[in-house]
Amino acid sequence: MTPQPHLTFYVDPAWRRDGIHTPLLNPWWGNPFTEASPFTKQLFDTYSFDTHYYTVTDHIEEADMVLGPYPQVWCHRYEPALFDTFVETARDLQLPLLVDGTGDIERPVDEEHVYVLRYGGYRFLPEKRRIQVPLFTDDLLVRYCGGQFGAREKTSRRPTIGFAGWSTLSGVQRLKTGIKELPVRLHSMFDERYHACTKGVLWRERVLGVLRQSLRVETQFHARRSFSGSTKTAEGDMATLRDEFVQSILSSDYALDIRGDANDSSRLFEITSLGRIPIIFDTERRLPFANELDYSTFALVVDFRVLAHLPDIVADFHAALTPERFVEMQRRARVAYEQFFRLDAATKHIITDISTQVARDHRQAKTM
């Protein structure tokens, strides 16, 4: 029987600040999010990491690793010296350091003893000691459907594809984005993989445009002009927008999952939470737990290079599915969320990944 993974993290109490700490510390420090981000607050009010698999201590002698309590992006913005303190403390203690490197911008960490949580990234751009995690989302089936899974039955009609989210730009936004995209366009002239780095809203605009023009699929799209997950950017009542988003998934055969500013999207995990089949638009994405989880059993993954053929790919895929297989994929999507993606369930897989990488690096260091 495989032993249950468990890690003890050292956190110096003197490092605590008035800021958004890593959710790994929520069981001890509480939920730092406010009503300014209502859905994130709701998520962490309801779910947390499973402390059967890890604990936190302020006694160095008990620790397996050091944990930086604040995300890399927060430290970079507000207190860069604090991040350096995490790195130096772990080095002095001769312990590996875990830092929360999640965010839309991923800054490199070159220290040999530092392991970094990420939810974005590109397969063709390797990073040592990366720990790939899901972008954590609420369990929408519990929140909106009382936890009762209901599969869609396959019909003889064209497949229906749902999407609701930010997918249009104003003229000013388009100009600013175009300027920022120049380095990506330059790189992509020599390596087509860099096209994957195009800003998410531009990909969404293109994908929705291609699908709308096709006669082989039906679309249920709610194109929005801004991000709807924050009170600072949402245009309209957030509860209404959220309901519209959920219904666009539930009432569709498939739901689009297209990258955001990071090369990731919360939609993948929201779609699977509702037990629907995601169409993962693959922009060289790093999918979490891909070594344990066969995504083809519950999702349709389509490479960005074949965007022009996307409607035909979806239509042909749908036509080839038996009614039983169509329902089974929906069930497997829900199981993937329950066993891998939801915050509590993800803990075991994350701690296992960290433990495995640290042990491997330790063995390699001993043989050098």
C-alpha positions, 0 to 999 in steps of 0.5 A: 500500500502506497504511504499517504504523502505528508509535508511539514512547512516552516513559516516564520511568524515574523513574515506575516503581513497585511496582504493576500497570502497563499491559500495553502495557509487559509486553514491557519490564517483564514480567507484573505479575500473580500467581497471585491472578489465575491466568487473567490471569497465564496470559494475559499469560505467553502473549501480549503486544502486538505490538512491531512496531507500537510501542516505548518509549523514555526519550529524549524526542527520539525520542517521538511520544507520552508513555505513562502507565505505570500505569492511571488507576484504579491512580493514583487509588487509590494515587498521584494525583499521579503521574497529574498528573505524566504529564499535566503532562510531556506538556503541557510537552513538547507531546506527546499523552499516552496513558493506560490508563483501562480498569477498571470505573469510568471517570473522565473526563479533560478534558485536550485532549492526553490519549487514553484507552484504554477497554473500557466506556462507553455510546454515548449518553455521548460522550467525546473522545479515547477509544480503544476496546479489547477486554477482553483474554482468553486464547485458549481454543481453544488452551488447551483444544482444542489450537487445533483449531476444531470447528464445531457442526452445526445440528440440528432441535432448539430452539437451545441457549444457554449461560452460566456466571458470577456471576448471583445476589445474596444478600439483603445484596448485593441491598440494597446494590446497590439503594441504589447503583442509585438514581441510575440509576433516577432518571436512567432516569425521564427517559431510558430509555437510562440503564436500560442502566447497571443493574449487570451482575449484575442484567441477568444475573439478568433475562436468565437468568430470561426465557430459562429460562421460554421453551419456544422455547430450551434453556438450559445455565446455571450461575448462580454467586454470585460472580466466578470469575476471582479466588482472592479471590471464587471459590467452588470449585476455579478450574480446575473452574469454568473447565472448566465455563465453557468447556464451557458455550460449546462445548456450546451453539449460542449463548453469552450475552454480558452486561455486567459491572460495566463496560459490557463483558464478557470473555465476548464475546472468550472465546466468539469465541476458541472459535468460537461465536456470541455473543448480545451483550446490547446495553446501549448498548455500545461494541464495539471496532473496530466501524468495521472489523468487521461484528459481524452476520457472527458475532454476534446483537446484541439491544437491552436494551429488547426483553429480553421478546422475547429467546427469540423473537428467538433462536429465529427467528434460529436457524430462519432460518439455513441449516446452512451459514450457522450453521457460517460464523458460527462460523468468522467468530467465530474469525477475528474473535478471531484477527485483532482481539481477541487481544492480539497481533492487537489491537495493529495496530488500537489503534495505528492508532486512536490514530494516526488520532485524534491526526493528525485532532486535529492537523489540526483544531488547525492550522485553528483 
